[in-house]
Amino acid sequence: MVKKVKHSSRIHLKQSAYKANLNFIRKKIGDHPVFSSVVKANAYGHGIETFVPMAEKCGVRHFSVASSFEAEEVLSVCKEDTHIMIMGIIYEEDIPWAVDHDIEFFVYNYDRLPVALEAAKKVGKPAKVHIEVETGANRTGMQSQEFPKALRYLKKHPEHLIFQGLCTHFGGAESFSNQFKIDMQHKRYKEFLKICKKEKIEPKVRHIACSAAALAMPDTVYDMVRVGVAQYGFWPSPDIYYHHLQEVNKTSDSALKRIFTWKTDIMDIRDVKEGEFIGYGTAYQATHKMTIAVMPLGYSNGYPRALSNRGQVLIHGKKAPIVGLINMNLFMVDISHIPNVKVGDEVVLIGRQKNNVINVSSFTNTTQLLNNEMLSRLPAAIPRTVVK
């Protein structure tokens, strides 16, 4: 029997905070739209395996992923009545598997429809397809010239192809400087809806809203919203946050709550003499007698090297600055000002401890990473646990 050993760090997900976020978003979008929880990139670093069951306990029954690989991860932990939608890559050989498991998927070019049809015939179940249309982001999406032909193909094979949804992706809804572009994309989407009406075949679900659009652009909320970053407690951008503050007539508001805390433990404590160097090279030299604590993780564990000599952690509720270079699996912090620190004491890397907080923005402002980029880079091997 193999003993399960302890990892050098751990992530806690707070269920009550997630429930509060869902309630806040629901107040914004109303009861009608399906809430699709976007869990791509390992649930934005929160961990699909842990996050999906937690979200289901809060009533979520629809999840959006970026690939068939991620869909399989969700399928392995979700309830039978939960729906999964693939927004990105699904290889041709995986389509029969998706059809067999009732997994919905985006179709962004006409040539994919005959492939879906053959898969449906082979499996003996209909394929649930969402036609993604090109409206101006120029990433993925069916071009307007092939769209009528695609609709006629769907009409011709209703027993094998279910027109589950018509969708598009906004390119930059989080920034109001892009509003003219978003308005143009929305207008083009409405043109595609008109074509559906003209061809007498309409989707079961219309959906275009991401987190930013769902929170700040009510006219983009149709039958489903695809909510990613907001459900995890992050405002999509300062623009969306300030828009909310204007709506509620406040100067600050914590309507969205972070559900994520990242912790580790002190590996060792050392006294350093004045003039000694700490860590690799000569990046930090002690200007006085110091006491430092050694952390058992580094950039291989997702802790950014750019925080060398710049970042902070929380120990006993106090901020301890990083000294020296962050290396692959170790870094050091100055604890000279924190009394009674012991080996094994808990350290908060991201999150709250007593009255102090280390936000993800503390990382991203220093490293130039996006919040999503920072979180999604966290290794899947870090254990995630749900707490109340």
N, C-alpha and C positions, 0 to 999 in steps of 0.2 A: 504494500500500500504506500502510495506517494503522499507524503505530508505536504499540505498547502502552506507555503511559507509566506511571510509578510512582505508586501511591496514597500518600496521606499517612500511612496506617497499615496494619497487616497483622495477621492472626490465625493462629496456629499451633495445630494439633490434634495431640496426642501419642498415637500409636497404641498404644504399650506401656501407657500409663495406661488407655486405653479397654479394652484386653484384660484388664487386671487388674480393672477394675470389673465386666466381664461374668463373670469367674471368681468373683468374690465374690458377685454376685447369684445365679449358678447354684448355688453352695453353699447358699444360703438357700432357693431354690425347688425344687431337685432337677432331674432330667433330663427329667421328663415334660412340664411345661408348655411351650408355644410361647412363646418370648421375642419379644414385639412391641416394637420400638424406636419410641417416640413421637417423631416429628420435626416436630411442628407448630411454628408460629412460626419457620420457617426453622431447624429443628433447635435450638430454644431459643437462637437466635443463632449457633450453630456453623456454619450453612450447609449446607443440604440437598445441594447439588451436590458438596460436598467430603466431608461427613460420611457420606452413605449408602454410597459405595464403600468408605470406610474401615471402616465397620461390617460390610459384606459380607465384607471380607478377614478379619474376626474371626469369621465364621460366621453372622452375623445374616441371616435370610431373610424376615423379616416386619416391615413398617413401618406405623405408624398415623399418620394425618394428620387435620387438622381440616376439610379442604375438598377439593373436586375439583381446584381450582387447585394445591394442594400435592401432590395425588396425581399430577398431570401432571408436576410438577417431579421427584418421585421416579422416575416412570416413565422420564423422559428420561435418567437416569443409572444405573438399577439393572440387575441381571442378569435374564435371562429366567426363572429359576426363583424369583425373589423375589416375595413376596405383598405387596399393598398394601391397606390397610383405611381407609376414610373414616369417621371418627367423628362428623363434624359436617355442614356444609352441602354438599349436592349438589343443584344446580338440576335441575328436571325435564328440561330439554333436554340435560343432561349425562349422564343415566342410560344411554342407549344406548351412549355412549362408554365408560362404566365397565364395562358388561356386556361389550362387545366386547373390552376389555383385561383381563378377568378380575379386575377390581378389586372387592373386597368393600365393602359400605357398610351403615351403620346405617339401620334403619327404625324410627322412633319414633312413628309413628301409622298407623292402619289404612289410611287413604286412599292412602298411598304404595305399598301392595302392588299394586293394579291397574295403577298406572303402571309399576312394575317388571316386571310380567307383560307388558304391551304392549311394553316395551323389549326384553325377552327374545325375544318372538315376532318382532319386527322384525329383530333382529340375528341370530337363529338360534342363540343360545347361552343357557344358563341364567343367571339373576341370582343372585349369592351374597349373601344378605342376613343381617344380624345384627339380630335383634329386640332393641332396647334397651327395657327396661321401667322404669317409674317406681316407685322404691322409697322415695323420701323426699327427694331433692335438689331436686325440682320445677324442673328445667331442661328437659331433654328426656327422653322416655321414654313408652312406650305405657302407657296407663291399664289397670288390671286388668279393667275392664268390657269392653274391646274385644279383650283378649288371646285369649280362647277363639275368637272369630270369626276372628282373624288366623291362629291355628293351623289352623283348619278350611280356611281359604283356601290355606294352604301345602300342606296334605294334598291338596287338590283339584287342584293344579297342580305336581306334583313334577318334571315334565319341564322346567318353565320357572323354577321358584323353588326354590333350594337353601337349606334352613334351616341356614345356615353357623354361626350362633352365637346364644346368648342372653346378654345382658350388661346391666349397669347401671353407673352412675357413683357412687362414694362422694363425699359432700359433706363433706370435711374429715377424711379418714383420718389426716392427718399430725399431728393434735392429739389427745392422749388425753382431753382434756376433752370431745371429741365421741364418745367410745367408745359411749355409750348410743345415739347416733344411728346410728353405723355398724352396731352389733349389730341395731338395728331394720331397717336397710336390708338386711342380710344375711338376716335372717329372712324378710322379704318376698320377697327373691329366691328363697329356697328354696320359697316358696309357688308362685311362677311355675314352678319346675322340677316341682313336683307336678302342676300343671295340664298340663304337657307330657306327663308320664307317663300321666295320666288320658286325654288325647286321643290317646295312642299316636303321638306325633310328638315326637322329641327332637332338640336341636341337635347338630351335629357338635362344636362347641366351646362350653364354658361359660367365661365370663371376667368378673371383676369387680375384680381386684386392680390397683391403681396402684403406684407406687414404694413409698409408705409401707406399704400393705397387704402387698405382696410381702415387704418386709423385716421386718415386725413382727407380721403376723397370718397365720400359716401356714394357718389354716382357711379363708381367703379365696382361696387359690391352687387354682384348678381346672385347666382345660386350657390356659389361656393367661394371661400377665400382660402388662399394658400399662405398660412402664417408660419414664418420661420423665426427670425430673431426676436420679435416682440413677445412670443410665448415664453422665451427663456429669460425675460425681464430686461431686455435691452431696447431702448428707443432706436428705431432705424437710423436716425440722424438728429442733430440739433434742430434742424428745420421742423421735423415732425414733433419733437418735444415742445418747442416754443409755440407751435400751432396749438398743441393741447393746452398749454398754459393760458393762451389767449381765450380758448373756449371755456375754461373753468374759472377764468379771472383770478389766477394765482401767480405768485412769483416763483414758486417751486412746488413740485408734487412728486410723490413716490408711488404713483398709481401702478407702475410696473416694478415688480420686485425680482431681484436676482435670485435664482434658485440654486446657484452654483457656489460651492466652497471647495477650495483645494488646500490640502494640509499635508504636512510631513512631521517629522520628529527630529530633535537634535541628536546628531550622531556622536559628536565629541565636543569638548570644551578645552580651549588652550589659552595659556598666557603668552603674550608676545611682547618682547622687549622693545623699547624705543630704538628706532633705526632699522629694525628687521623688516624684511619683505614678506608679504603675505600672498601665497598662491604662486602661480606661474609667472616667470619673468619679473619685471620690476614695475608692474602696473600700480602696485600700492605699497607704500612704505610707511610703517607706523611712526607717527610724529610724537607719540608718547606711549607709555606702557598701556597695553590694551588686553582685554579679554574677548576672545572670539569664539563663536559657535560654528561648528561644521554641519552643513546640510547634506544629506545623502542623495542628492539628485543634481542634474545639470541639464545641458542643452539636449542630451539624448533622451531626456524625459519630458521635453517640451518647454523647459524653462529657458527663455531667450538669452543668448550670450550677450546681446546688446545691453542688458541690464547690469553688466559688470561695472562696479564702482558707482552705480546710479540707482539701482532698485532698492526696495525695502521689503522686509517681512514683518510679521507680528509675533512677538513672544511676550507672554504675560500681559497682553493688551498694549504693549509699547512697540513702536516702530524701531526695527533694528536695520541699519543700513548695510548693504552688501559692500564688502571690501575685497579688492582683488578681482581677478578674472574668473568668470563662471566657466568651468571646464565641463568635460563630457558627463561626469557623474558626481561632481562635488562643487560646492561653493561655500564661502564663508561670510559671516555677518558679525558686526561689532555689537557686543552685548555689555560693554564696559559700564553703561548707564543703567543696566537692568539687574537688580539684585536677585539673589537666590535662584538663579537659573541652573537647571540640572540636565544631565544627559537623559534623553527620552522625553523631555518636555515637548508639548505640542506646539507646532509652528504653523501659522496661517500664511499661505502664499498668495491666495486670492480669497477675499471674504472678510467677515467681521470677527473680531475677538475683543470682548469687553466693549469699550467705547470707541475703538478705532477700526478703520476699514482700509483694506487694500483692494481697490477696484481694478477691473480688467483694463480700464483706461490708464491706470498707472503704468501698465505694461505698454499699451498701444501708443500712448503719447511719446514714450521714450524710444520705442523700437520702430515706429512708423508702420506697425502692423494694424490692420483692421481688427475690430473686436472678433468678427467671425473668423478671420484668418488665424488669430492667436488661439482661439478656443478649438478650432477644428484641427489644429496641428498637435493637440495633446494626444499622446499614444493611447491606443485602445487598451493596452495592457494595464493601465492604471485602473484599479478597482473603483467602481462607482456604487454608491449605496444611497438608498432613499431614506430620508429622515423626515419626521413630522414637521 
